[in-house]
Amino acid sequence: MSLRRVAVELGHRAYAIHIGPGAIGEAAAWRDAVRGRHALVVTNPVVGAHYAARVVAALGAREVRVHEVPEGEAHKTLAEAGRVFAALAALKASRDATVVALGGGVIGDLAGFAAACWMRGVALVQVPTTLLAMVDSAVGGKTAVDLPEGKNLVGGFHQPRAVVADTDTLATLPARELRAGLAEVLKYGAIGDPAFLDWLAAHADALLAREPGATTHAIETSCRHKAGIVARDEHESGERALLNFGHTFAHALETATGYEALRHGEAVAIGMVLAARLSAALGLAGAVQARELAAALARFGLPTAPPAGLAPTRLLELMRLDKKAQSGRLRLVLWRGPGRAEVVPDVPEDAILAVLR
């Protein structure tokens, strides 16, 4: 199967997303993306054991260092970013160095943050190895680390020079991580493409079985949606905010559970259900539509309700700290049914609490 290519049109900073089996080994995927003679590959021990050697080989005759970060969201911190900076210093990386993010969303966010900060910004190549990262976090230039007070509170926009989405890496992805990625795929259908949502429902078995054709089509379609939105609204001043459907609830759930009980995609699945239910309660969508969205997510083995024992008031407190809030007032992405989402300011907190309860 030949590689698919999706362009992210950002003027002189435009870049390509290369999608397909064996993408890491394709010279065209790396051409013009890597600068200088120094490259730092940031990964975790699990992913690194499988794929770091392939990336080092693809980088060719450069001085390359592999830096491993412990696995998990709990390590997406300023302290861990400091260790990446130390690795760049040990490499004697100059302003024409390249940082390669090899891994899932945690690695992509952390390595991207380091690339954005080192010498005020060096080249970045995203090599996502999870479905969620391929369709979401590796595309669009968002980088961040977490604080104890909340997720992704420290970060910036730093676009990669290329995204290399090698679908062969999904073969070693745990089933739970695959399902978590499918939540973000379903999101694109929910917020802007009802036909894609129908296609996903019809191909659920093939996607869960990692059938290559269906998987590549789902990734390519998702990336085309995100690439278009990013090109029109790079810094999330308007349309790009719709990509956060379910995420204000999700980030609160992740923070409240210490980033351990839920994968990000699982939290997003729950968040989308809560947002749909809130939308129905506010008269924006029908209750039947909210139930159908929950059923679609459940069909992919995703959770649709928060873990037991979380206090609604604590979740609401965390939601107030979300980046999409303005002047302490909650601003949520709500839903009008398949393919239609919108940003709603000043959402009544009593309605949110009712949904959380």
Buried (B, 14 or more C-beta within 10 A) or exposed (E): EEBBBBBBEBEEEEBBBBBBBBBBBBEEBBEEBBBBBBBBBBBBEBBBEBBBEBBBEBBEEBBBBBBBBEBEBEBBBEEBBEBBEEBBEEBEBBEEBBBBBBBBBBBBBBBBBBBBBBEEEBBBBBBBBBBBBBBBBBBBBBBBBBBEEBBBBBBBBBBBBBBBBBBBBBEEBEEEBBBBBBBBBBBBBBBBBBEBBEBBBEBBEBBBEBEBEBBBBBBBBBBBBBBBBBBEBBEBEEBBBBBBBBBBBBBBBBBBBEBEBBBBBBBBBBBBBBBBBBBBBBEBBBEEBBBBBBEBBEBBBBBBEBBEEBEBEEBBEBBBBBBBBEEEEBBBBBBEBBBBBBBBEEBEBEEBEEBBE
